């Protein structure tokens, strides 16, 4: 990689995710009523949801003849919904419980507090809140973060919000990160780090976490269930695209230059109308575009 090419824009955020689902009405009900994402628009084949009426965070597309996700395949591990505060996260936990939806797990990761569940198609979801970044543990040398998996103090979390469950996620809730199932973690890390310019922040056995701008991670990669696996068929529910927003047009131009000089030659990509799209080695579609001019949340969540 040419030394003058900087890393990916540190102002990167995840703008939205696109999922294909087997039953659109069932999924809309779950994401709106249980998870708390207001429905912004819907037609026969798709729906858009989000906390900002002008900026959908989630797009659902209906599959005509859905088939099951094959065991051992790559694809989505989870979409992670970042809440601005612990109280906001507690309110979502109460809403999920009030909707009688099962919670699959809960963990304290040191940098964040997280709970896990699955949507009606079995697609993974994380709901979480970050701890203040100044308190994140750092490894020897100071680069990156230390991420752990410890039991979550759920009583302490729920104490933050003891009222009735809020009907929706709060303004400022965003997709904090996506976690992907890959066939080969080192291969995937090389793509996100060397080709796109993400910074590796942490590793766990058969997993890695990368980000822009010093966040603990915008992208998680693991092969816990998918080592050596292949893409699921297009008829299976799953991730269809992750849309990353960059700080401006200059960040997009820099990324396009970097990809053109990727090791092994230019990477297949498509640039059109201020957007750049490509796929990672496991076929996950990634779209990059400049962030639209709109107010930034006061808490500055990534």
C-alpha positions as a printed Julia matrix, in Angstrom:
302×3 Matrix{Float64}:
   0.0     0.0    0.0
   1.35    3.4   -0.97
   2.59    5.19   2.16
   0.74    8.44   1.3
  -2.66    6.74   1.54
  -4.18    7.42   4.93
  -6.62    5.19   6.77
 -10.34    5.34   6.18
 -12.1     8.57   7.11
 -12.09    8.82  10.94
 -15.55   10.4   10.78
 -17.04    7.17   9.4
 -20.35    6.01  10.84
 -22.79    3.3    9.84
 -25.78    4.98   8.24
 -28.06    2.0    7.66
 -28.31   -1.71   7.05
 -30.42   -3.62   4.55
 -31.86   -7.03   5.39
 -33.86   -9.55   3.35
 -36.6   -11.23   5.37
 -38.98  -14.11   4.79
 -42.16  -12.44   6.09
 -42.22   -8.66   5.78
 -45.25   -8.05   8.0
 -43.86  -10.24  10.76
 -40.48   -8.52  10.63
 -41.98   -5.02  10.57
 -44.03   -5.88  13.66
 -40.94   -7.13  15.47
 -38.64   -4.25  14.59
 -41.3    -1.63  15.31
 -43.13   -3.03  18.33
 -40.41   -5.05  20.07
 -37.12   -3.42  19.09
 -38.62    0.07  18.93
 -37.79    1.37  15.45
 -40.64    3.53  14.12
 -41.95    2.58  10.69
 -41.17    5.39   8.25
 -42.55    3.96   5.01
 -43.72    0.71   3.54
 -44.84   -0.77   0.25
 -45.66   -4.29  -0.86
 -42.06   -5.48  -1.0
 -40.07   -3.33   1.42
 -40.15   -1.21   4.56
 -37.94    1.48   6.05
 -37.59    2.11   9.78
 -35.62    4.5   11.96
 -35.72    7.09  14.73
 -35.23    9.99  12.3
 -38.04   10.51   9.79
 -35.55   11.63   7.14
 -32.91    8.96   7.7
 -33.91    5.28   7.74
 -31.59    3.1    9.79
 -33.02   -0.2    8.59
 -34.43   -1.3    5.25
 -36.28   -4.61   5.0
 -36.89   -6.36   1.68
 -39.3    -9.28   1.3
 -38.13  -12.58  -0.17
 -40.6   -14.31  -2.47
 -39.66  -17.91  -1.75
 -37.4   -17.87   1.28
 -35.15  -20.8    2.13
 -33.27  -21.55   5.33
 -29.77  -20.25   6.0
 -27.42  -23.26   5.59
 -25.46  -24.24   8.7
 -21.85  -23.12   8.61
 -22.41  -20.38   6.04
 -21.02  -16.88   6.2
 -23.26  -13.83   6.57
 -24.65  -11.7    9.35
 -23.73  -12.48  12.96
 -25.57   -9.45  14.33
 -26.57   -5.84  13.77
 -25.71   -3.84  16.89
 -28.01   -1.0   17.96
 -26.14    1.6   20.01
 -28.16    3.49  22.63
 -27.03    6.95  23.8
 -27.29    6.11  27.53
 -27.64    3.18  29.93
 -31.15    4.4   30.74
 -32.06    4.23  27.05
 -30.71    0.69  26.87
 -32.64   -0.28  29.99
 -35.84    1.07  28.41
 -35.28   -1.1   25.34
 -34.62   -4.16  27.51
 -37.93   -3.54  29.27
 -39.71   -3.14  25.93
 -38.25   -6.41  24.6
 -39.23   -8.2   27.8
 -42.68   -6.61  27.7
 -43.1    -7.94  24.17
 -42.27  -11.41  25.55
 -39.38  -11.74  23.13
 -36.55  -14.0   24.31
 -33.15  -12.53  25.13
 -30.39  -14.93  24.17
 -27.56  -13.51  26.27
 -26.06  -10.53  28.07
 -22.42   -9.51  28.47
 -20.19   -6.83  29.9
 -17.48   -6.21  27.29
 -15.58   -3.61  29.29
 -16.05   -1.0   26.58
 -19.8    -1.59  26.49
 -22.78   -3.37  28.04
 -24.73   -5.56  25.64
 -27.68   -7.9   25.32
 -28.38  -10.28  22.45
 -31.51  -11.53  20.73
 -32.63  -12.7   17.29
 -35.23  -11.39  14.88
 -38.05  -13.6   13.5
 -35.71  -15.03  10.85
 -33.01  -15.82  13.4
 -30.82  -12.88  12.34
 -28.72  -11.68  15.24
 -29.29   -8.42  17.08
 -27.23   -6.7   19.74
 -28.6    -3.84  21.84
 -25.9    -1.98  23.75
 -24.6     1.18  25.38
 -20.99    2.28  25.46
 -19.01    3.06  28.55
 -17.15    6.43  28.39
 -14.18    5.98  26.07
 -11.75    7.51  28.57
 -12.33    4.47  30.77
 -11.71    1.82  28.08
  -8.85   -0.49  29.01
  -5.87   -0.42  26.66
  -3.4    -3.23  25.9
   0.34   -2.86  26.48
   1.59   -0.27  24.03
  -1.65    1.65  24.17
  -3.0     0.83  20.71
  -6.53   -0.52  20.44
  -8.8    -1.62  23.28
  -9.17   -4.56  25.63
 -12.52   -6.29  25.07
 -13.74   -8.92  27.5
 -16.84  -11.06  27.93
 -18.07  -10.98  31.51
 -21.54  -11.41  33.05
 -23.68   -8.29  32.73
 -25.02   -6.73  35.92
 -28.6    -6.64  34.64
 -30.03   -5.41  37.96
 -27.75   -2.39  37.87
 -28.69   -1.69  34.26
 -32.45   -1.94  34.83
 -32.15    0.34  37.86
 -31.35    3.1   35.37
 -34.92    3.0   34.07
 -37.65    1.68  36.33
 -40.62    3.19  34.5
 -42.91    1.85  31.79
 -41.17    0.59  28.66
 -40.64    3.39  26.13
 -42.53    2.73  22.89
 -39.5     3.49  20.69
 -35.75    3.82  20.7
 -34.6     7.34  21.59
 -33.38    9.98  19.15
 -29.66    9.4   18.78
 -29.91    5.6   18.6
 -27.82    4.34  15.67
 -26.31    1.21  14.19
 -23.09    1.21  16.2
 -21.49   -1.74  14.45
 -22.09   -4.83  12.37
 -20.62   -8.22  13.22
 -20.08  -10.6   10.32
 -19.53  -14.33   9.97
 -16.55  -14.97   7.7
 -14.8   -18.03   6.32
 -11.27  -16.88   7.17
 -10.63  -14.16   9.75
  -7.07  -13.21   8.65
  -8.25  -12.87   5.04
 -11.17  -10.67   6.09
  -8.98   -8.56   8.41
  -6.5    -7.97   5.58
  -9.29   -6.67   3.38
 -10.8    -4.31   5.93
  -7.41   -3.11   7.19
  -5.16   -3.03   4.13
  -7.68   -2.39   1.37
 -10.26   -0.18   3.07
  -8.08    1.35   5.77
  -9.93    0.35   8.93
  -7.82    0.09  12.07
  -7.7    -3.19  13.98
  -8.64   -2.53  17.61
  -8.87   -5.93  19.28
  -8.68   -9.68  18.76
 -10.34  -12.66  20.39
  -9.9   -16.31  19.44
 -11.12  -16.58  15.82
 -12.41  -13.0   15.88
 -11.21   -9.46  15.19
 -12.65   -5.98  15.64
 -11.9    -2.98  13.42
 -12.95    0.65  13.38
 -12.41    4.19  12.17
 -11.53    7.11  14.39
 -10.56    5.1   17.46
 -13.99    3.59  18.18
 -13.86    0.08  19.7
 -15.33   -1.37  16.51
 -17.54   -0.59  13.57
 -16.95   -4.04  12.08
 -16.63   -7.35  13.92
 -15.44  -10.51  12.16
 -15.58  -14.09  13.39
 -15.4   -17.65  12.13
 -16.86  -19.31  15.23
 -19.62  -20.94  13.17
 -18.43  -20.29   9.62
 -14.77  -21.29   9.25
 -14.27  -22.4    5.65
 -17.93  -21.68   4.89
 -19.51  -20.13   1.81
 -22.16  -17.52   1.18
 -25.79  -18.46   1.82
 -28.07  -18.49  -1.23
 -29.82  -15.28  -2.25
 -33.1   -16.89  -1.25
 -32.04  -17.05   2.42
 -32.84  -14.23   4.86
 -29.83  -12.15   5.75
 -27.72   -9.08   5.23
 -27.93   -7.4    1.84
 -25.82   -4.28   2.44
 -24.12   -2.13   5.05
 -24.14    1.58   4.23
 -21.22    3.52   5.7
 -21.34    7.3    5.85
 -18.07    9.22   5.52
 -17.48   12.77   6.73
 -17.43   14.27   3.23
 -16.67   13.86  -0.45
 -12.91   14.03   0.17
 -13.11   10.91   2.34
 -14.92    9.08  -0.43
 -12.35   10.13  -3.03
  -9.5     9.01  -0.77
 -11.15    5.63  -0.26
 -11.62    5.19  -4.0
  -7.92    5.92  -4.57
  -6.92    3.5   -1.85
  -9.07    0.71  -3.3
  -7.66    1.32  -6.77
  -4.17    0.69  -5.38
  -5.16   -2.34  -3.3
  -2.62   -5.2   -3.17
  -3.14   -7.5   -6.12
  -4.67   -4.85  -8.35
  -7.78   -2.74  -8.4
 -10.65   -4.1   -6.36
 -13.98   -4.65  -8.15
 -16.15   -1.7   -7.18
 -18.8     0.57  -8.57
 -18.9     4.35  -8.2
 -22.1     6.18  -9.08
 -23.76    9.42  -7.97
 -21.42   10.01  -5.06
 -21.54    6.41  -3.8
 -18.92    3.7   -3.85
 -19.91    0.06  -3.46
 -17.88   -3.13  -3.22
 -17.98   -6.53  -1.52
 -15.64   -8.07   1.03
 -14.02  -11.5    0.44
 -17.12  -13.22   1.88
 -19.55  -11.36  -0.35
 -20.9    -8.86   2.17
 -21.94   -5.78   0.18
 -20.51   -2.51   1.48
 -21.63    0.94   0.34
 -19.78    4.17   1.15
 -21.16    7.69   0.68
 -20.66   11.17   2.14
 -22.82   11.9    5.15
 -25.84   14.07   4.41
 -25.81   17.47   6.04
 -27.98   17.09   9.12
 -27.65   17.77  12.86
 -25.33   15.52  14.82
 -26.57   14.16  18.16
 -25.37   16.19  21.11
 -23.74   13.16  22.7
 -21.63   12.59  19.58
 -22.36    8.86  19.29
 -20.49    7.32  16.35
